[in-house]
């Protein structure tokens, strides 16, 4: 963004320079810079052959076919 700021500084018309600075400031507030992670639901992999033991992280999943619920180890 420093290069954009330098270019804006070269604009001789003070009114135009101020308006462009305001619009760039709005864009900077909306845009995420640096390392950006997309927002998403956490991923999980079902591990059906591993027994559930104390301390395991599990998820209760409902069966869409109406066959009840099942525990899935994450």
mmCIF file of the N, C-alpha and C atoms, coordinates in Angstrom:
data_MODEL
# 
_entry.id   MODEL 
# 
loop_
_atom_site.group_PDB 
_atom_site.id 
_atom_site.type_symbol 
_atom_site.label_atom_id 
_atom_site.label_alt_id 
_atom_site.label_comp_id 
_atom_site.label_asym_id 
_atom_site.label_entity_id 
_atom_site.label_seq_id 
_atom_site.pdbx_PDB_ins_code 
_atom_site.Cartn_x 
_atom_site.Cartn_y 
_atom_site.Cartn_z 
_atom_site.occupancy 
_atom_site.B_iso_or_equiv 
_atom_site.pdbx_formal_charge 
_atom_site.auth_seq_id 
_atom_site.auth_comp_id 
_atom_site.auth_asym_id 
_atom_site.auth_atom_id 
_atom_site.pdbx_PDB_model_num 
ATOM 1   N N  . UNK A 1 1  ? 0.823   -1.199  0.000  1.00 0.00 ? 1  UNK A N  1 
ATOM 2   C CA . UNK A 1 1  ? 0.000   0.000   0.000  1.00 0.00 ? 1  UNK A CA 1 
ATOM 3   C C  . UNK A 1 1  ? 0.865   1.260   0.000  1.00 0.00 ? 1  UNK A C  1 
ATOM 4   N N  . UNK A 1 2  ? 2.135   1.122   0.353  1.00 0.00 ? 2  UNK A N  1 
ATOM 5   C CA . UNK A 1 2  ? 3.005   2.300   0.384  1.00 0.00 ? 2  UNK A CA 1 
ATOM 6   C C  . UNK A 1 2  ? 3.143   2.908   -1.006 1.00 0.00 ? 2  UNK A C  1 
ATOM 7   N N  . UNK A 1 3  ? 3.175   2.051   -2.034 1.00 0.00 ? 3  UNK A N  1 
ATOM 8   C CA . UNK A 1 3  ? 3.310   2.565   -3.388 1.00 0.00 ? 3  UNK A CA 1 
ATOM 9   C C  . UNK A 1 3  ? 2.074   3.362   -3.782 1.00 0.00 ? 3  UNK A C  1 
ATOM 10  N N  . UNK A 1 4  ? 0.899   2.881   -3.396 1.00 0.00 ? 4  UNK A N  1 
ATOM 11  C CA . UNK A 1 4  ? -0.339  3.618   -3.680 1.00 0.00 ? 4  UNK A CA 1 
ATOM 12  C C  . UNK A 1 4  ? -0.330  4.955   -2.955 1.00 0.00 ? 4  UNK A C  1 
ATOM 13  N N  . UNK A 1 5  ? 0.119   4.941   -1.701 1.00 0.00 ? 5  UNK A N  1 
ATOM 14  C CA . UNK A 1 5  ? 0.194   6.193   -0.938 1.00 0.00 ? 5  UNK A CA 1 
ATOM 15  C C  . UNK A 1 5  ? 1.155   7.188   -1.600 1.00 0.00 ? 5  UNK A C  1 
ATOM 16  N N  . UNK A 1 6  ? 2.270   6.669   -2.121 1.00 0.00 ? 6  UNK A N  1 
ATOM 17  C CA . UNK A 1 6  ? 3.221   7.549   -2.825 1.00 0.00 ? 6  UNK A CA 1 
ATOM 18  C C  . UNK A 1 6  ? 2.590   8.153   -4.069 1.00 0.00 ? 6  UNK A C  1 
ATOM 19  N N  . UNK A 1 7  ? 1.849   7.325   -4.815 1.00 0.00 ? 7  UNK A N  1 
ATOM 20  C CA . UNK A 1 7  ? 1.209   7.826   -6.032 1.00 0.00 ? 7  UNK A CA 1 
ATOM 21  C C  . UNK A 1 7  ? 0.117   8.846   -5.706 1.00 0.00 ? 7  UNK A C  1 
ATOM 22  N N  . UNK A 1 8  ? -0.628  8.584   -4.641 1.00 0.00 ? 8  UNK A N  1 
ATOM 23  C CA . UNK A 1 8  ? -1.665  9.546   -4.235 1.00 0.00 ? 8  UNK A CA 1 
ATOM 24  C C  . UNK A 1 8  ? -1.021  10.864  -3.833 1.00 0.00 ? 8  UNK A C  1 
ATOM 25  N N  . UNK A 1 9  ? 0.119   10.790  -3.174 1.00 0.00 ? 9  UNK A N  1 
ATOM 26  C CA . UNK A 1 9  ? 0.828   12.006  -2.769 1.00 0.00 ? 9  UNK A CA 1 
ATOM 27  C C  . UNK A 1 9  ? 1.272   12.873  -3.937 1.00 0.00 ? 9  UNK A C  1 
ATOM 28  N N  . UNK A 1 10 ? 1.393   12.278  -5.116 1.00 0.00 ? 10 UNK A N  1 
ATOM 29  C CA . UNK A 1 10 ? 1.820   13.022  -6.297 1.00 0.00 ? 10 UNK A CA 1 
ATOM 30  C C  . UNK A 1 10 ? 0.665   13.751  -6.994 1.00 0.00 ? 10 UNK A C  1 
ATOM 31  N N  . UNK A 1 11 ? -0.558  13.511  -6.547 1.00 0.00 ? 11 UNK A N  1 
ATOM 32  C CA . UNK A 1 11 ? -1.710  14.183  -7.154 1.00 0.00 ? 11 UNK A CA 1 
ATOM 33  C C  . UNK A 1 11 ? -1.706  15.637  -6.707 1.00 0.00 ? 11 UNK A C  1 
ATOM 34  N N  . UNK A 1 12 ? -1.683  16.545  -7.675 1.00 0.00 ? 12 UNK A N  1 
ATOM 35  C CA . UNK A 1 12 ? -1.563  17.972  -7.357 1.00 0.00 ? 12 UNK A CA 1 
ATOM 36  C C  . UNK A 1 12 ? -2.874  18.587  -6.882 1.00 0.00 ? 12 UNK A C  1 
ATOM 37  N N  . UNK A 1 13 ? -3.990  18.099  -7.372 1.00 0.00 ? 13 UNK A N  1 
ATOM 38  C CA . UNK A 1 13 ? -5.292  18.646  -6.992 1.00 0.00 ? 13 UNK A CA 1 
ATOM 39  C C  . UNK A 1 13 ? -5.630  18.160  -5.580 1.00 0.00 ? 13 UNK A C  1 
ATOM 40  N N  . UNK A 1 14 ? -5.683  19.091  -4.582 1.00 0.00 ? 14 UNK A N  1 
ATOM 41  C CA . UNK A 1 14 ? -5.899  18.667  -3.193 1.00 0.00 ? 14 UNK A CA 1 
ATOM 42  C C  . UNK A 1 14 ? -7.270  18.013  -2.965 1.00 0.00 ? 14 UNK A C  1 
ATOM 43  N N  . UNK A 1 15 ? -8.295  18.487  -3.657 1.00 0.00 ? 15 UNK A N  1 
ATOM 44  C CA . UNK A 1 15 ? -9.627  17.906  -3.473 1.00 0.00 ? 15 UNK A CA 1 
ATOM 45  C C  . UNK A 1 15 ? -9.666  16.471  -4.009 1.00 0.00 ? 15 UNK A C  1 
ATOM 46  N N  . UNK A 1 16 ? -9.096  16.262  -5.178 1.00 0.00 ? 16 UNK A N  1 
ATOM 47  C CA . UNK A 1 16 ? -9.045  14.926  -5.769 1.00 0.00 ? 16 UNK A CA 1 
ATOM 48  C C  . UNK A 1 16 ? -8.196  13.992  -4.916 1.00 0.00 ? 16 UNK A C  1 
ATOM 49  N N  . UNK A 1 17 ? -7.055  14.490  -4.445 1.00 0.00 ? 17 UNK A N  1 
ATOM 50  C CA . UNK A 1 17 ? -6.178  13.679  -3.597 1.00 0.00 ? 17 UNK A CA 1 
ATOM 51  C C  . UNK A 1 17 ? -6.907  13.239  -2.337 1.00 0.00 ? 17 UNK A C  1 
ATOM 52  N N  . UNK A 1 18 ? -7.646  14.149  -1.702 1.00 0.00 ? 18 UNK A N  1 
ATOM 53  C CA . UNK A 1 18 ? -8.365  13.821  -0.474 1.00 0.00 ? 18 UNK A CA 1 
ATOM 54  C C  . UNK A 1 18 ? -9.455  12.781  -0.731 1.00 0.00 ? 18 UNK A C  1 
ATOM 55  N N  . UNK A 1 19 ? -10.185 12.935  -1.839 1.00 0.00 ? 19 UNK A N  1 
ATOM 56  C CA . UNK A 1 19 ? -11.249 11.980  -2.157 1.00 0.00 ? 19 UNK A CA 1 
ATOM 57  C C  . UNK A 1 19 ? -10.687 10.589  -2.435 1.00 0.00 ? 19 UNK A C  1 
ATOM 58  N N  . UNK A 1 20 ? -9.573  10.528  -3.150 1.00 0.00 ? 20 UNK A N  1 
ATOM 59  C CA . UNK A 1 20 ? -8.952  9.229   -3.429 1.00 0.00 ? 20 UNK A CA 1 
ATOM 60  C C  . UNK A 1 20 ? -8.409  8.613   -2.142 1.00 0.00 ? 20 UNK A C  1 
ATOM 61  N N  . UNK A 1 21 ? -7.818  9.408   -1.268 1.00 0.00 ? 21 UNK A N  1 
ATOM 62  C CA . UNK A 1 21 ? -7.333  8.899   0.020  1.00 0.00 ? 21 UNK A CA 1 
ATOM 63  C C  . UNK A 1 21 ? -8.477  8.302   0.838  1.00 0.00 ? 21 UNK A C  1 
ATOM 64  N N  . UNK A 1 22 ? -9.635  8.956   0.828  1.00 0.00 ? 22 UNK A N  1 
ATOM 65  C CA . UNK A 1 22 ? -10.797 8.445   1.562  1.00 0.00 ? 22 UNK A CA 1 
ATOM 66  C C  . UNK A 1 22 ? -11.270 7.112   0.997  1.00 0.00 ? 22 UNK A C  1 
ATOM 67  N N  . UNK A 1 23 ? -11.319 7.006   -0.323 1.00 0.00 ? 23 UNK A N  1 
ATOM 68  C CA . UNK A 1 23 ? -11.777 5.760   -0.947 1.00 0.00 ? 23 UNK A CA 1 
ATOM 69  C C  . UNK A 1 23 ? -10.792 4.620   -0.710 1.00 0.00 ? 23 UNK A C  1 
ATOM 70  N N  . UNK A 1 24 ? -9.494  4.923   -0.759 1.00 0.00 ? 24 UNK A N  1 
ATOM 71  C CA . UNK A 1 24 ? -8.486  3.895   -0.490 1.00 0.00 ? 24 UNK A CA 1 
ATOM 72  C C  . UNK A 1 24 ? -8.581  3.446   0.969  1.00 0.00 ? 24 UNK A C  1 
ATOM 73  N N  . UNK A 1 25 ? -8.833  4.370   1.879  1.00 0.00 ? 25 UNK A N  1 
ATOM 74  C CA . UNK A 1 25 ? -8.987  4.023   3.295  1.00 0.00 ? 25 UNK A CA 1 
ATOM 75  C C  . UNK A 1 25 ? -10.171 3.084   3.490  1.00 0.00 ? 25 UNK A C  1 
ATOM 76  N N  . UNK A 1 26 ? -11.263 3.317   2.770  1.00 0.00 ? 26 UNK A N  1 
ATOM 77  C CA . UNK A 1 26 ? -12.428 2.417   2.848  1.00 0.00 ? 26 UNK A CA 1 
ATOM 78  C C  . UNK A 1 26 ? -12.067 1.020   2.361  1.00 0.00 ? 26 UNK A C  1 
ATOM 79  N N  . UNK A 1 27 ? -11.319 0.945   1.265  1.00 0.00 ? 27 UNK A N  1 
ATOM 80  C CA . UNK A 1 27 ? -10.914 -0.359  0.727  1.00 0.00 ? 27 UNK A CA 1 
ATOM 81  C C  . UNK A 1 27 ? -9.992  -1.092  1.700  1.00 0.00 ? 27 UNK A C  1 
ATOM 82  N N  . UNK A 1 28 ? -9.106  -0.354  2.352  1.00 0.00 ? 28 UNK A N  1 
ATOM 83  C CA . UNK A 1 28 ? -8.178  -0.983  3.284  1.00 0.00 ? 28 UNK A CA 1 
ATOM 84  C C  . UNK A 1 28 ? -8.908  -1.565  4.484  1.00 0.00 ? 28 UNK A C  1 
ATOM 85  N N  . UNK A 1 29 ? -10.001 -0.948  4.900  1.00 0.00 ? 29 UNK A N  1 
ATOM 86  C CA . UNK A 1 29 ? -10.773 -1.469  6.030  1.00 0.00 ? 29 UNK A CA 1 
ATOM 87  C C  . UNK A 1 29 ? -11.504 -2.748  5.658  1.00 0.00 ? 29 UNK A C  1 
ATOM 88  N N  . UNK A 1 30 ? -11.928 -2.871  4.401  1.00 0.00 ? 30 UNK A N  1 
ATOM 89  C CA . UNK A 1 30 ? -12.690 -4.028  3.967  1.00 0.00 ? 30 UNK A CA 1 
ATOM 90  C C  . UNK A 1 30 ? -11.796 -5.212  3.624  1.00 0.00 ? 30 UNK A C  1 
ATOM 91  N N  . UNK A 1 31 ? -10.617 -4.969  3.159  1.00 0.00 ? 31 UNK A N  1 
ATOM 92  C CA . UNK A 1 31 ? -9.737  -6.021  2.676  1.00 0.00 ? 31 UNK A CA 1 
ATOM 93  C C  . UNK A 1 31 ? -8.846  -6.513  3.801  1.00 0.00 ? 31 UNK A C  1 
ATOM 94  N N  . UNK A 1 32 ? -8.665  -7.827  3.856  1.00 0.00 ? 32 UNK A N  1 
ATOM 95  C CA . UNK A 1 32 ? -7.759  -8.411  4.833  1.00 0.00 ? 32 UNK A CA 1 
ATOM 96  C C  . UNK A 1 32 ? -6.403  -8.598  4.170  1.00 0.00 ? 32 UNK A C  1 
ATOM 97  N N  . UNK A 1 33 ? -5.342  -8.129  4.825  1.00 0.00 ? 33 UNK A N  1 
ATOM 98  C CA . UNK A 1 33 ? -3.999  -8.243  4.283  1.00 0.00 ? 33 UNK A CA 1 
ATOM 99  C C  . UNK A 1 33 ? -3.210  -9.250  5.105  1.00 0.00 ? 33 UNK A C  1 
ATOM 100 N N  . UNK A 1 34 ? -2.165  -9.745  4.519  1.00 0.00 ? 34 UNK A N  1 
ATOM 101 C CA . UNK A 1 34 ? -1.314  -10.693 5.202  1.00 0.00 ? 34 UNK A CA 1 
ATOM 102 C C  . UNK A 1 34 ? -1.807  -12.105 4.978  1.00 0.00 ? 34 UNK A C  1 
ATOM 103 N N  . UNK A 1 35 ? -1.585  -12.958 5.943  1.00 0.00 ? 35 UNK A N  1 
ATOM 104 C CA . UNK A 1 35 ? -1.997  -14.350 5.851  1.00 0.00 ? 35 UNK A CA 1 
ATOM 105 C C  . UNK A 1 35 ? -3.494  -14.412 6.090  1.00 0.00 ? 35 UNK A C  1 
ATOM 106 N N  . UNK A 1 36 ? -4.237  -14.821 5.080  1.00 0.00 ? 36 UNK A N  1 
ATOM 107 C CA . UNK A 1 36 ? -5.692  -14.810 5.153  1.00 0.00 ? 36 UNK A CA 1 
ATOM 108 C C  . UNK A 1 36 ? -6.195  -16.242 5.096  1.00 0.00 ? 36 UNK A C  1 
ATOM 109 N N  . UNK A 1 37 ? -7.025  -16.596 6.053  1.00 0.00 ? 37 UNK A N  1 
ATOM 110 C CA . UNK A 1 37 ? -7.665  -17.902 6.062  1.00 0.00 ? 37 UNK A CA 1 
ATOM 111 C C  . UNK A 1 37 ? -9.114  -17.733 5.669  1.00 0.00 ? 37 UNK A C  1 
ATOM 112 N N  . UNK A 1 38 ? -9.569  -18.580 4.753  1.00 0.00 ? 38 UNK A N  1 
ATOM 113 C CA . UNK A 1 38 ? -10.978 -18.541 4.389  1.00 0.00 ? 38 UNK A CA 1 
ATOM 114 C C  . UNK A 1 38 ? -11.788 -19.101 5.541  1.00 0.00 ? 38 UNK A C  1 
ATOM 115 N N  . UNK A 1 39 ? -12.923 -18.486 5.774  1.00 0.00 ? 39 UNK A N  1 
ATOM 116 C CA . UNK A 1 39 ? -13.795 -18.979 6.827  1.00 0.00 ? 39 UNK A CA 1 
ATOM 117 C C  . UNK A 1 39 ? -14.524 -20.206 6.303  1.00 0.00 ? 39 UNK A C  1 
ATOM 118 N N  . UNK A 1 40 ? -14.479 -21.294 7.058  1.00 0.00 ? 40 UNK A N  1 
ATOM 119 C CA . UNK A 1 40 ? -15.135 -22.525 6.648  1.00 0.00 ? 40 UNK A CA 1 
ATOM 120 C C  . UNK A 1 40 ? -15.456 -23.362 7.870  1.00 0.00 ? 40 UNK A C  1 
ATOM 121 N N  . UNK A 1 41 ? -16.259 -24.363 7.665  1.00 0.00 ? 41 UNK A N  1 
ATOM 122 C CA . UNK A 1 41 ? -16.565 -25.287 8.744  1.00 0.00 ? 41 UNK A CA 1 
ATOM 123 C C  . UNK A 1 41 ? -15.365 -26.191 8.967  1.00 0.00 ? 41 UNK A C  1 
ATOM 124 N N  . UNK A 1 42 ? -15.094 -26.568 10.213 1.00 0.00 ? 42 UNK A N  1 
ATOM 125 C CA . UNK A 1 42 ? -13.963 -27.458 10.464 1.00 0.00 ? 42 UNK A CA 1 
ATOM 126 C C  . UNK A 1 42 ? -14.144 -28.786 9.729  1.00 0.00 ? 42 UNK A C  1 
ATOM 127 N N  . UNK A 1 43 ? -13.047 -29.291 9.232  1.00 0.00 ? 43 UNK A N  1 
ATOM 128 C CA . UNK A 1 43 ? -13.097 -30.563 8.535  1.00 0.00 ? 43 UNK A CA 1 
ATOM 129 C C  . UNK A 1 43 ? -12.952 -31.695 9.536  1.00 0.00 ? 43 UNK A C  1 
ATOM 130 N N  . UNK A 1 44 ? -13.562 -32.825 9.230  1.00 0.00 ? 44 UNK A N  1 
ATOM 131 C CA . UNK A 1 44 ? -13.384 -34.004 10.066 1.00 0.00 ? 44 UNK A CA 1 
ATOM 132 C C  . UNK A 1 44 ? -13.352 -35.228 9.163  1.00 0.00 ? 44 UNK A C  1 
ATOM 133 N N  . UNK A 1 45 ? -12.606 -36.228 9.607  1.00 0.00 ? 45 UNK A N  1 
ATOM 134 C CA . UNK A 1 45 ? -12.506 -37.474 8.870  1.00 0.00 ? 45 UNK A CA 1 
ATOM 135 C C  . UNK A 1 45 ? -13.049 -38.586 9.753  1.00 0.00 ? 45 UNK A C  1 
ATOM 136 N N  . UNK A 1 46 ? -14.069 -39.278 9.290  1.00 0.00 ? 46 UNK A N  1 
ATOM 137 C CA . UNK A 1 46 ? -14.599 -40.382 10.091 1.00 0.00 ? 46 UNK A CA 1 
ATOM 138 C C  . UNK A 1 46 ? -13.573 -41.517 10.184 1.00 0.00 ? 46 UNK A C  1 
ATOM 139 N N  . UNK A 1 47 ? -13.345 -42.003 11.376 1.00 0.00 ? 47 UNK A N  1 
ATOM 140 C CA . UNK A 1 47 ? -12.454 -43.144 11.626 1.00 0.00 ? 47 UNK A CA 1 
ATOM 141 C C  . UNK A 1 47 ? -13.297 -44.247 12.262 1.00 0.00 ? 47 UNK A C  1 
ATOM 142 N N  . UNK A 1 48 ? -13.933 -45.044 11.433 1.00 0.00 ? 48 UNK A N  1 
ATOM 143 C CA . UNK A 1 48 ? -14.918 -46.015 11.907 1.00 0.00 ? 48 UNK A CA 1 
ATOM 144 C C  . UNK A 1 48 ? -14.295 -47.215 12.609 1.00 0.00 ? 48 UNK A C  1 
ATOM 145 N N  . UNK A 1 49 ? -13.048 -47.572 12.303 1.00 0.00 ? 49 UNK A N  1 
ATOM 146 C CA . UNK A 1 49 ? -12.439 -48.778 12.856 1.00 0.00 ? 49 UNK A CA 1 
ATOM 147 C C  . UNK A 1 49 ? -11.724 -48.546 14.182 1.00 0.00 ? 49 UNK A C  1 
ATOM 148 N N  . UNK A 1 50 ? -11.708 -47.315 14.684 1.00 0.00 ? 50 UNK A N  1 
ATOM 149 C CA . UNK A 1 50 ? -11.011 -47.008 15.929 1.00 0.00 ? 50 UNK A CA 1 
ATOM 150 C C  . UNK A 1 50 ? -12.040 -46.936 17.056 1.00 0.00 ? 50 UNK A C  1 
ATOM 151 N N  . UNK A 1 51 ? -11.797 -47.655 18.157 1.00 0.00 ? 51 UNK A N  1 
ATOM 152 C CA . UNK A 1 51 ? -12.780 -47.641 19.249 1.00 0.00 ? 51 UNK A CA 1 
ATOM 153 C C  . UNK A 1 51 ? -12.800 -46.296 19.972 1.00 0.00 ? 51 UNK A C  1 
ATOM 154 N N  . UNK A 1 52 ? -13.961 -45.949 20.495 1.00 0.00 ? 52 UNK A N  1 
ATOM 155 C CA . UNK A 1 52 ? -14.101 -44.726 21.275 1.00 0.00 ? 52 UNK A CA 1 
ATOM 156 C C  . UNK A 1 52 ? -13.568 -45.001 22.673 1.00 0.00 ? 52 UNK A C  1 
ATOM 157 N N  . UNK A 1 53 ? -12.597 -44.191 23.099 1.00 0.00 ? 53 UNK A N  1 
ATOM 158 C CA . UNK A 1 53 ? -12.038 -44.341 24.434 1.00 0.00 ? 53 UNK A CA 1 
ATOM 159 C C  . UNK A 1 53 ? -12.058 -42.989 25.136 1.00 0.00 ? 53 UNK A C  1 
ATOM 160 N N  . UNK A 1 54 ? -11.812 -43.024 26.426 1.00 0.00 ? 54 UNK A N  1 
ATOM 161 C CA . UNK A 1 54 ? -11.794 -41.785 27.198 1.00 0.00 ? 54 UNK A CA 1 
ATOM 162 C C  . UNK A 1 54 ? -10.735 -40.843 26.640 1.00 0.00 ? 54 UNK A C  1 
ATOM 163 N N  . UNK A 1 55 ? -11.112 -39.567 26.412 1.00 0.00 ? 55 UNK A N  1 
ATOM 164 C CA . UNK A 1 55 ? -10.192 -38.567 25.892 1.00 0.00 ? 55 UNK A CA 1 
ATOM 165 C C  . UNK A 1 55 ? -10.285 -38.376 24.384 1.00 0.00 ? 55 UNK A C  1 
ATOM 166 N N  . UNK A 1 56 ? -11.001 -39.253 23.681 1.00 0.00 ? 56 UNK A N  1 
ATOM 167 C CA . UNK A 1 56 ? -11.165 -39.091 22.232 1.00 0.00 ? 56 UNK A CA 1 
ATOM 168 C C  . UNK A 1 56 ? -12.112 -37.929 21.955 1.00 0.00 ? 56 UNK A C  1 
ATOM 169 N N  . UNK A 1 57 ? -11.866 -37.247 20.874 1.00 0.00 ? 57 UNK A N  1 
ATOM 170 C CA . UNK A 1 57 ? -12.789 -36.214 20.413 1.00 0.00 ? 57 UNK A CA 1 
ATOM 171 C C  . UNK A 1 57 ? -13.720 -36.858 19.405 1.00 0.00 ? 57 UNK A C  1 
ATOM 172 N N  . UNK A 1 58 ? -15.007 -36.774 19.670 1.00 0.00 ? 58 UNK A N  1 
ATOM 173 C CA . UNK A 1 58 ? -15.981 -37.423 18.792 1.00 0.00 ? 58 UNK A CA 1 
ATOM 174 C C  . UNK A 1 58 ? -17.051 -36.427 18.374 1.00 0.00 ? 58 UNK A C  1 
ATOM 175 N N  . UNK A 1 59 ? -17.751 -36.758 17.303 1.00 0.00 ? 59 UNK A N  1 
ATOM 176 C CA . UNK A 1 59 ? -18.865 -35.960 16.824 1.00 0.00 ? 59 UNK A CA 1 
ATOM 177 C C  . UNK A 1 59 ? -20.063 -36.875 16.677 1.00 0.00 ? 59 UNK A C  1 
ATOM 178 N N  . UNK A 1 60 ? -21.209 -36.420 17.119 1.00 0.00 ? 60 UNK A N  1 
ATOM 179 C CA . UNK A 1 60 ? -22.441 -37.174 16.972 1.00 0.00 ? 60 UNK A CA 1 
ATOM 180 C C  . UNK A 1 60 ? -23.079 -36.771 15.649 1.00 0.00 ? 60 UNK A C  1 
ATOM 181 N N  . UNK A 1 61 ? -23.180 -37.723 14.749 1.00 0.00 ? 61 UNK A N  1 
ATOM 182 C CA . UNK A 1 61 ? -23.741 -37.458 13.430 1.00 0.00 ? 61 UNK A CA 1 
ATOM 183 C C  . UNK A 1 61 ? -25.067 -38.185 13.297 1.00 0.00 ? 61 UNK A C  1 
ATOM 184 N N  . UNK A 1 62 ? -26.060 -37.478 12.789 1.00 0.00 ? 62 UNK A N  1 
ATOM 185 C CA . UNK A 1 62 ? -27.349 -38.136 12.560 1.00 0.00 ? 62 UNK A CA 1 
ATOM 186 C C  . UNK A 1 62 ? -27.350 -38.742 11.165 1.00 0.00 ? 62 UNK A C  1 
ATOM 187 N N  . UNK A 1 63 ? -27.992 -39.877 11.041 1.00 0.00 ? 63 UNK A N  1 
ATOM 188 C CA . UNK A 1 63 ? -28.068 -40.578 9.769  1.00 0.00 ? 63 UNK A CA 1 
ATOM 189 C C  . UNK A 1 63 ? -29.168 -39.942 8.926  1.00 0.00 ? 63 UNK A C  1 
ATOM 190 N N  . UNK A 1 64 ? -28.859 -39.469 7.722  1.00 0.00 ? 64 UNK A N  1 
ATOM 191 C CA . UNK A 1 64 ? -29.883 -38.831 6.896  1.00 0.00 ? 64 UNK A CA 1 
ATOM 192 C C  . UNK A 1 64 ? -30.971 -39.796 6.449  1.00 0.00 ? 64 UNK A C  1 
ATOM 193 N N  . UNK A 1 65 ? -30.695 -41.110 6.504  1.00 0.00 ? 65 UNK A N  1 
ATOM 194 C CA . UNK A 1 65 ? -31.685 -42.117 6.095  1.00 0.00 ? 65 UNK A CA 1 
ATOM 195 C C  . UNK A 1 65 ? -32.583 -42.537 7.245  1.00 0.00 ? 65 UNK A C  1 
ATOM 196 N N  . UNK A 1 66 ? -32.417 -41.917 8.394  1.00 0.00 ? 66 UNK A N  1 
ATOM 197 C CA . UNK A 1 66 ? -33.276 -42.223 9.539  1.00 0.00 ? 66 UNK A CA 1 
ATOM 198 C C  . UNK A 1 66 ? -32.842 -43.442 10.334 1.00 0.00 ? 66 UNK A C  1 
ATOM 199 N N  . UNK A 1 67 ? -31.601 -43.870 10.177 1.00 0.00 ? 67 UNK A N  1 
ATOM 200 C CA . UNK A 1 67 ? -31.125 -45.062 10.870 1.00 0.00 ? 67 UNK A CA 1 
ATOM 201 C C  . UNK A 1 67 ? -30.537 -44.770 12.235 1.00 0.00 ? 67 UNK A C  1 
ATOM 202 N N  . UNK A 1 68 ? -30.811 -43.617 12.830 1.00 0.00 ? 68 UNK A N  1 
ATOM 203 C CA . UNK A 1 68 ? -30.278 -43.290 14.152 1.00 0.00 ? 68 UNK A CA 1 
ATOM 204 C C  . UNK A 1 68 ? -29.018 -42.471 14.063 1.00 0.00 ? 68 UNK A C  1 
ATOM 205 N N  . UNK A 1 69 ? -28.345 -42.351 15.210 1.00 0.00 ? 69 UNK A N  1 
ATOM 206 C CA . UNK A 1 69 ? -27.127 -41.549 15.296 1.00 0.00 ? 69 UNK A CA 1 
ATOM 207 C C  . UNK A 1 69 ? -25.915 -42.432 15.378 1.00 0.00 ? 69 UNK A C  1 
ATOM 208 N N  . UNK A 1 70 ? -24.749 -41.887 15.039 1.00 0.00 ? 70 UNK A N  1 
ATOM 209 C CA . UNK A 1 70 ? -23.503 -42.623 15.184 1.00 0.00 ? 70 UNK A CA 1 
ATOM 210 C C  . UNK A 1 70 ? -22.434 -41.677 15.702 1.00 0.00 ? 70 UNK A C  1 
ATOM 211 N N  . UNK A 1 71 ? -21.484 -42.237 16.451 1.00 0.00 ? 71 UNK A N  1 
ATOM 212 C CA . UNK A 1 71 ? -20.346 -41.469 16.936 1.00 0.00 ? 71 UNK A CA 1 
ATOM 213 C C  . UNK A 1 71 ? -19.217 -41.603 15.928 1.00 0.00 ? 71 UNK A C  1 
ATOM 214 N N  . UNK A 1 72 ? -18.575 -40.490 15.639 1.00 0.00 ? 72 UNK A N  1 
ATOM 215 C CA . UNK A 1 72 ? -17.454 -40.501 14.705 1.00 0.00 ? 72 UNK A CA 1 
ATOM 216 C C  . UNK A 1 72 ? -16.263 -39.905 15.437 1.00 0.00 ? 72 UNK A C  1 
ATOM 217 N N  . UNK A 1 73 ? -15.157 -40.629 15.447 1.00 0.00 ? 73 UNK A N  1 
ATOM 218 C CA . UNK A 1 73 ? -13.927 -40.145 16.086 1.00 0.00 ? 73 UNK A CA 1 
ATOM 219 C C  . UNK A 1 73 ? -13.273 -39.149 15.153 1.00 0.00 ? 73 UNK A C  1 
ATOM 220 N N  . UNK A 1 74 ? -12.888 -38.005 15.710 1.00 0.00 ? 74 UNK A N  1 
ATOM 221 C CA . UNK A 1 74 ? -12.250 -36.952 14.912 1.00 0.00 ? 74 UNK A CA 1 
ATOM 222 C C  . UNK A 1 74 ? -10.775 -36.954 15.179 1.00 0.00 ? 74 UNK A C  1 
# 
